[in-house]
């Protein structure tokens, strides 16, 4: 750690820190200096002075193809902008820091090869530099945050990464970790390559991220002709490019698409990942990760292709009166389709001021028809006698049979908000702003699907850990565990942010339980649902 601090005092850029680290650990002992070139890689760089050497060393690794044939077969680069997990530089020094990175024997030996290893902060410096895009200039990594995370009990959003699919069955993309200071939030985009050789169908998508996340979204780029290595790496805002939704979710989920359907990805498709995390901790740095597993099949296998859309309404302005205001938007793009569409999945997305979200049929005359979706009801199914809109975890409703939207019709979606703050609130990315989005997945035909899905179908939440409302809570929390598979009875245990047990109550899956606030202070708490042998679910609750 001391060496990293010294680097920071002397360096003009993060790349200079990384270069200095390599000179200390990788160019000694007849390895990667410009005289020995172990593996054909010069990390020292040639030139008459240090600046020239550093510049040439950068050119030797930036998006450069390794000499190792196995690494080449995996499409690795020495330093792959935005993707440390396909960067030989990181993979060689990882030393189990990223537990989902396993160095294959065919990749060669781990580094350094003198028997020493880099410490976690040094390895993290390299990973964060690659995640940021491998910039040659600029301080793009906060080494203070790295030090704070590793020395002051930082919070890992995902402690058990999902295993990737077998290479013959699919692939995994991994965004992160990116670090967030206490009591702050961050929304990140990052471009990923799929390396698909040809047009491919995706029949299953597994999305896993931590409980501090507000959403995970994957888009595909429609036009990749102008993409170059400088477009890769984590960024805070989107760049100008045509994108189309692949999947959007506000809770970890395993999407097994209905039999006979699949999403299409072009050969060498480029995916843009988007994550929004909020660090509720008052004093701990949060490490944020998103993992997405794509399961593939040959093009032409599915009877019908699943399409995805993210429908926004940007024109929202919520006055600071405390009164409920409702915005209504008619989606007319379906009116121009030459054939009907068939909705399979429907959901909403807002921020914390929202009190309800409803979706209706749009009739051919533009008027509102029957209600399709009510985000305040269990499963989004309209008609519940009473409901609660949980903006952080709105339901995703799955229709089987699919919901037919007739030719020249569409959908109408509306959201209600109440703002008791001091200022007007408009569309924006942070949790202090607002949003109004509808998520839909649909096909243009359903012929033959009924026989393949005779009993209906819907995806599986990765952690089906119950329903808790109101969350955030004031005086009490209603605990409903009826949706946890195989759970009968046990305990709900609350822990504070440093892991101390602060409360425990008996719970079961056949009746609601009330958890009273009692002496709990305002803040974030983690819960665990368990019996004597098994943990059935975990997550967080917020006490106002």
Secondary structure, 3 states (H helix, E strand, C coil): CHHHHHHHHHCCCHHHHHHHHHHHHCCCCCCCCCCCCHHHCCCCCCCCCHHHHHHHHHHHHECCCCCCHHHHHCCCECECCCCHHHEHHHHHHCCCCCCCCCCCHHHCCCCCCCCCCCCHHHHHHHHHHHHCCCCCCCCCCCHHHHHHHHHCCCEECCCCCCCCCCCCCEEEEEEEEEEECCCCEEEEEEEEECCCCCCEEEEEEEEEECCCEEEEEEEEECCCCCCCHHHCCCECCCCCCCEEEEEEECCCEEEECCCCEEEEECCCCEEEEEEEEECCCCCCCEEEEEEEEEEEEECCCCCEECEEEEEECCCCEECCCCCEEEEEEEECHHHHCCCCEEEEEEEEECCCCEEEEEEEEECCCCCEEEEEEECCCHHHCCCCCCCCCCHHHCCCEEEEEEEEECCCCEEEEEEEEECCCCCCEEECCCCCCECCEEEEEEECCCCCHHHHCCCCCCCEECCCCCEEECCCECCEEEEECCCCCCCCEEEEEEECCCCCEEEEEEEECCCCEEEECCCCCCEEEEEEEECCCCEEEEEEEEEC
